[in-house]
Amino acid sequence: MHPMSEARLLPLSERFVGPVVRAMRVDDRREVFATRFDDDPEALVRDLVAASRFGVVLARGAVPAVAMGAVECWPGVWSAWLIATDDWKRVARDATRYARIAVLSVLARAGAHRCECRSIEGHHVAHRWLRHLGAREEATHRGFGRNKETFITFVWRLDHVHALGTETQGTAAPAAPR
C-alpha cells in the first residue's frame, strides 16, 4: 500500500497553498499572524512559497487541506512550519506519515543538524503532533508575538532519540530541497 493512501500530494505553490491559508484553522491563524507585520493572507501565501526550500501540500480529494514546509535559516538549521484547514483530522495520519518518511529524511540529507518549530501557547493540537513526531520542547518565549503572545520552541536535533531522519533510513523520499 502506498504510504499516502488517502491524501494527494501537491507541489508547494501559490495555487495550492492559497486555499489552505484562506481556510486555516483558528489556532493556526492566531499563531501565524502573531508573528507577521499584518494579517494579509495573500502576502503570507507568497512568503511561504518563496521562503521554503522544501514543502508540499496535502489535499483531500481536490481540496488542499495541509501545507507544510521548511525554511533554511542558516547552514544546518531549519525552521519547519505547517498550516491546516479544519480537514486536519481527515488528513492528519497522512501528514504524519509524510512528515516522518519524507520531511525529516530530506532535511537530514540536506545537512540539517537542527530543525525547530515555534508554536503559540495554547495550540494543543499542534503541540501534541510535534511531540508525536519526536520534537522536544526546548524553550518558552514570553512576549514573542506582536501582541505579546507566548510561544514555545519545539526542536529536533541529531542527538535526540528521534533524530532527524533516523527513523526513515532506507525509506524512499522526495528529492533534496529546491
Phi, psi and omega in degrees: 000136179294138183297342179250060188291333183257310186268149174265144176267132178234155180291153175284096182219160180302325180301320184262332178286325182308308180298328178291314180299316183290341181240027182304149171301154182303313181293325177295315179301313180300317181293309185296310186285348174290344182243023179234162180284340179212177180253031183280108182296326181291322176295321178299315179303309181300316182294318180298315182292317183291322186276337187277122175281342181213141177178169183202157173244136174254133181241145172261105188069234180265358187258116176300132184239331183219137170236134178219152180193183179216140180247129177278115182283315174196172186307123176088348183241125184235155174240120181264151178216156176207135171230150183216160174268184177292354173280005182312312184301329182281339181240003184302319180298315179292320178297320178295313179301314181296316180300317180291315185284316191253304190300306184295322180290323177296317179297320178298316179294334178278000177094015180291134170246353178208136173224128183234161179215126177260132183227141183291143178304136178094353178273071188299324179298314179295316182297317179298318181293317179299317177296321179299327178279000177097004178288146178249142176287123186251319185205154173247133183242100179284139179071023184284324181281165183297337175251029177071024177294150176270137177238155177240134175264125173254144186218145167248129175231157182300334181273003176282159176302316178262062184298158180308115173081353185290331179283350187244014180305130178083357181269138179297137180218163180294170179300163179304160182305153179280000000 
